[in-house]
């Protein structure tokens, strides 16, 4: 009040002592700081009640539905999706009480080693369905808290972001003249995450000690293999809902460092490509980032798989680029090899089976593959794969017919003349040669396989591109 009266007096040349001590700007600053302090207290109170948000009925129901929808293998307790609902009805009140009290102890994860396409194995940790629901509930509460901090160049395991966006961004960077890529591979990233560093980053945003304690227990949960539980002091094995989010939280520091240096990059989980303008700049960057990751995050760069190269010489999320000035997206050769390897396994079991049933087995694989690789701007690979699949099916038919009489009869049914059918059926060549010969191509054209319902990769990709 003194300040307001003093300012209202006419003819006053100099401010009074009160006005000098408390100018209007100072009052506004004090009020702003007080409001900020109140907001911080409110935020702290909200953050200290995160566990209540985790066990909220709506949040848990969404987590439960997601876990059940994804099905998946049972954990160490052997409880599958079919028995899970009854198990929760019986045990959930006790589990919820332990979560709210900060006393819940997760079960060990079941170790599963799966082979990598490039060699070696990837270790998965399969939690129990109960722990999967709790992890998913944690993920749904923590994701919005950390999402605002994540980089725009991070595309992995985030709402509204996907691998296709990362590939398009990479194409844009190369078109802008950054025609050298630093392809950085983190050695066994999910197995090498430092728990103390990760927890330090969680503490910055999470104020509920119960949530922090639970996450730490999930990180340190033992891994069971052959009935023996091994303790874990580092790593966050893939298989649980929390692992992707925790990887983004940890690697956000790498994103910020790259942004601080002004680099153009795309990161999808632990797969990071940085685009520069010269090989020399790339070599310097790879060396400095290796030091940064080792010293700051205690992570190891796999120098055998990391490289400074041209983008068309490397694979990023299954794709590669052409060397044109305006580069085109194409399917990487290694992705094609993986598909043919998978299809060979299916077709190997199809020799004694009806072709229609074989096609029904192939179609889900082909649809999923085409949906992922719909960005491809080169049709040659798709055409060749379609032709290879049809040839494999023709080879299966030729084997199934076995005798010359059966082969000639079926070729005549397919529209060949009697003379040509018998000449073809008795040519003495093997099944693979005959599958590409003119008589089998004439008898079983693409239209025949279309009528049988075989998915064409080229046609599917073209249709998806038109829709998008």
N, C-alpha and C positions, 0 to 999 in steps of 0.2 A: 504493500500500500504506500509506503514512504516513497518508493521509486516512482509510482504512478503520479503522486501529488507533485513531486519535485519536477517531473517532466512537463506537467501541465501549467506551471507557473510562468506567466509572461515576463518577457524581458530578462530572463536569467541568462547571463553569459556563461557562467561556469556551473558545472554539475556540483551538487552537494556531495558530502563525503559518502552518503549511502549510495548515491547513483554511481559514484566512482568505483565503489567496491563491487557493485552488482549491476553491471550493464545488461541491457536486454539480451544480448547475444549469450551472455553467461547463464542467464536464467533459462533460456531455451536449451542450452547445452546440458544443464543439470537435469531438466525435465526429460530430455531425450535419453540421457544416460540412465535415469531412473526407470523409464519405460523399457529400455533395453535390458536392464537388470531384472525387471519383473518378467519379461519374456523369457529370459534365460532360466529363471526359477521355474516358470511354467514348463519349459521344455525339459528341464531336469526332472521335474515331477513326472512328466509323461514318459520320459526315457526310463525312469526307474520302475515303471509299470509295464514294461514291454512283455514280461512273461504272461501277464493277464491278457494282453492282446494275442499272444501266441496260442493260449488255450481257449480263446474265445470260441464259442460254438460255431459261428459262421466261418471263421478262419479254419477251424479244424475240419469242418464238413467239406470245405473246398479242397483242403489238403488230402483228405481221405478219398474223395472222388477222383482226384488226379492220380493218386497212387494206384488205386484199384483199376482205373482205366488203362494205365500203362502195364498192368499185370506184372510181369517179371518173376524172377526166381525167388524162392524162399531163402531166408537167412539161416543163421546157425540154429534157430529154434525149430526149423522145419515147417513152420506155419505158412501155408500158401494162401492165395486169395480166397479160395473156397471156404476155408475155416476162419478167415481173419475177422469177419463181422462178429461171429459168436465169441471169439477171443476178446475183442474190444469190449463187448457188452459186459463181460465178466470182470475184466481187469482194468478198464479205463478209469473208474473213480480213484483207485489206488495210485495209478500212474499220474493222474492229474494232480493229486494231492502232493506227490513227491516233486513234480515239476514246480509247483507253486512254492514249495518249501525249499527249493534248490538242492534236493537230495536225490534226484533221479540219476541212476547210473546206466548208461547205454550198454547194450549187449555187444560182444565182439562182432566184427564183420567177417563174413565168409570170403576167403581168398579164392579168386578165380583168375588164372593166367590165360590170356588169349593171344594168339600170334599176331604180330604186326605185319602189314603187307611188305614193309621194307626189311623185315627180319627182326628177330628179337621177340619179346613178349611184352604185353601191357598188363599190368596187375590191376584187377578190379577188386574193390571191397564191397561186398553185397550186404547191406544192413538188413536187419529184420524188418518186416512190414511195419511194425510199431515204430521203430526208429525212423523208417522212411517217412511216415506220416508226420512225426515230430519235426524232422528236418525240413520237410516241405512247409510245414506251418511256420517254422523259423524263417525260411526263405521268403515267404510271402510278407512277413512283417519287416524283415531287414532290407529287402530289395528296394523299396521306396526311399529308405533312409540314405542308402549309399548311391542310388542311381543318379542323383543330381551331381555327384562328384566325379562320375565316370567321364572319360574322354569321348568326344564325338567320333574319334577314329577307332574306338573299340566296338566290335560288332558281335562278339560271341556271348551267347546266353543272356541276352538282354531283351526286354519287351520292345517290340517294334523294330528290332534289328536282326539281320540274318547274314548268312554267308554271301548271298547274291549281291547285297549292298557293298560288302567288302570287295568283291571281285570287280564291280563297276567302278568303285573308287580307285582301285589299282589301275584299271584301264585308263581312267582320267589322268592319273599322275604320269603315266608313261606317255600319253598323248601330249602332255604339257612339256615334254622334253626330258623328263627324269628317266632316262633309259638304262639305268643301272639299279639293280635291286640288292639290298643287303638282306638276304634270307637267313633269319636267325632262328636256330633251333635250341630250345632249352632242354638240357639232358634230364630225362625222367623228372619233369617239372612237378607233377602231382605227388611224386614220391620224395621230393627234396624240399618241400615248403618248410621254412623255419617257423615253428610254432610261436616262438617268442615275438618275432617280428610281426607276424600276422595278428597275434593278439594285441600287440601295441597299436595297430591300426584300427582294430575293432573298438578298443577302449576310447579312442577319440570321438566316436559317434554313439556308442552304446553305453547307457548309464545304469542299466539293470545288471547287478552283479550275478543274479541267477542265470541270466542269458549267457553272460560271458563264461561263467563256470560250466554251463552245459555245452557250449561250443568247444571249450577246452577239452572236456571229457570226450566229445565226439572225435576230436583230433587225435587224442591219445588212446582211443578204444583199441584194444588188441585185435590182431588179425588171426583168424583160425584157419589152419590148413592141416589136414590129416588128423583132426581131433586135438591138435596142440595149438594153444593161443600164444602168439608172440607179441610182446609189448612193442609200442611204436613211439618213437621220440621225435619224428619228423614226418612230413608228408600229409596229404589229405587225399586218400585213394579215391579214384573215380568209382562211381556207383551210387553215391548218395546225392540228395538234392542240394546239399550245401556246397559241395566241392566247386561247381562252376562259379557261384557267387564269391566264394572265398578267393578263388584264383583271380577274379577281376579286382577284388579289393586290394590284393597284394600287388598286382601288376599295374595298378593305376599310377604308382610312383614312377614306373618306367614310361608310361604315357606322358606324364607331366614333364619328365626330363626331355623327352623327344619334342614336345610342344615348346618347351623353353628354348630349345636349340633351333626351332623353326623348321623341323623336318616334316615331310609328307610321309605318312605311314598308315598301314592297316594292321590291326591286331584282332585276331579271333582266338580268344583264350590264350594259350601259350604259343600260338603260331603268329609270328610277327614279321612283316615285310616292310622295310624302309626304302623309299625311292629317292635316289640322288642323281646327280648329273655326270659324275665321272667315276671311274674305277678307283682312282686315288682317294677321292672323298669317301667312297664306300669302305675301303680298307681302314682308313682312319676311324671311321664311325664304328665299324665292327670291333676294333681294338678298344676304343673308349667305352663302348657299351658293355663289353665283356668285363672290364674293370669295374664299371658301375654296378652291374648285377652281382658280381662276386663280393664287392665290398659293402654295398648297401642292402641287398636283399638275400645274400648268401645263396645265390643260385648259380648254376654252372651252365655255360654255353657249350653245346656239343660242336666242337670245331670240325669234326668229321662230316657232319651234316649241314653245318652253316656254310654260307658261301657269299661272295660278292660276284655277281654274274649279270648277264642280260636277262630281262624278264621272260623272254621266250625260251630260255634254257632252264627255267625253274618251274615248279608246280606250286600253285597257291590254291588251297581248298579244292583240289581236284581239277582246277582249270589251269590254262596257260594262255599266253598272248602270242600273236603273230608279230613279225618284225616290221610290219608296215609303219609308215609315218603316223597314220591314224590306226593304231593297233586294233585287231579284232580278237574277241574272246574265242578260244577254242578248247576242246576237251584235251586234257593232258594225256600223253600216251600211257602213263602208269594207271590212269583211271580206266582206260579201255582194257588194259591187261587184267585189272581186278575184276571187271565185269565178265570178261570171257572166262576167267578162271572159275568164277562163281557159277556161270551157266554150264560149264563143262561138268561140274559136279552134279547138277540137276539132270543134264542130258545123259550122263553115264548111267543113271538109274532108270532111264526111260526106254531102254531097248526092248523090254518085254511088256511095255505098257501101251495102251491106246494113245495115238498121237493127240487126240482131243484132250485127254487128261494131262498130257505133257504140256500142251499149250496153256491150259488152265493153271499149271504150276509156274510156268514161265512169266505169265502176264503181270502178276503183282510186282515181280522184280523189275521187269521192263518199264512198267508205269512209274515206279518210284525213281528209277534211274533217269528216265526222260524228264521227270518233273524237276529233278535237281539240276540237270545239265541243259535246261531250256535256254540258258543264256548263250549257248554256243552259236557263233556266227559262221561256222564252217560246217557244211553238210557232208563233206566227204567221209568223215569218221562214222557218222550215223548211217550213211548209205552202205558202207562196208560192213558194219555190224549187222544191219538188217539182212544183207546178203549172206553173211556167215551163219546167222541163225537159221535162215531158210535152208541153207545147204546141210546143216547138221540134222535138220528134221527130215530132209530127203534121204540122207544117209541112214537114219533110223528106219525109215520105211523100207529101203532097199534090203537092209539086214533082216527085217521082220518077214519079208516075202520069201527069203531063203532059196526056194527052188526056181529054176528057169520058167517052169509052167506057170507058177503063181505070179512071177514078175511079168511075164508076157500078158497074162489075163488082166492084171491090174493096170498095166500100161494101156491096154486096149480100152478098158473101162474109162480111163482118163482122157481118151480121145485120139490115141495114136493108131495108125493103120496096123493091120495084122502083120504085114511084112516088117515094118519098122519095129514093132513091139517085140517080135521074135528075134530079130537081129540084135536088138539092144539087150534082151534078156539073156542071150547066149554069147555075149562078147568076151566073157572070161576075165573082165576087169574087176577090181575090188570095189567095195561100197563107197569109199571116199571119192574115187575117180568118177564113178557113175553118178554120185550126188551132184556133180558139177557139169555132167555131160548134157548135151542138147536134148536128149530124149526125156530126162527127168525134169529139166527146166520147162520143156514144152508141156509135159504132163501135169506138173505142179508149179504153176506160176504164182506170182505174188497174189493175184486175185483169189486163187484157191485158198491160200493161207488166210487172207482177209476174211473169207467166208467162214473159215474155221474159228475166227476170232483172235488170231495172233496179233498182238500189239506191234505196230511198226514204230520204231524209235523216231525215224525221220518224220513220219506223219504226225506223231504225237507232239514232237517238239515244235513243228510248224503251227499246229493248232494252239498250243500253249502260248507261243509268241504272238499269235494274232489276238488271243484273249487278253494278253497283258499290254 
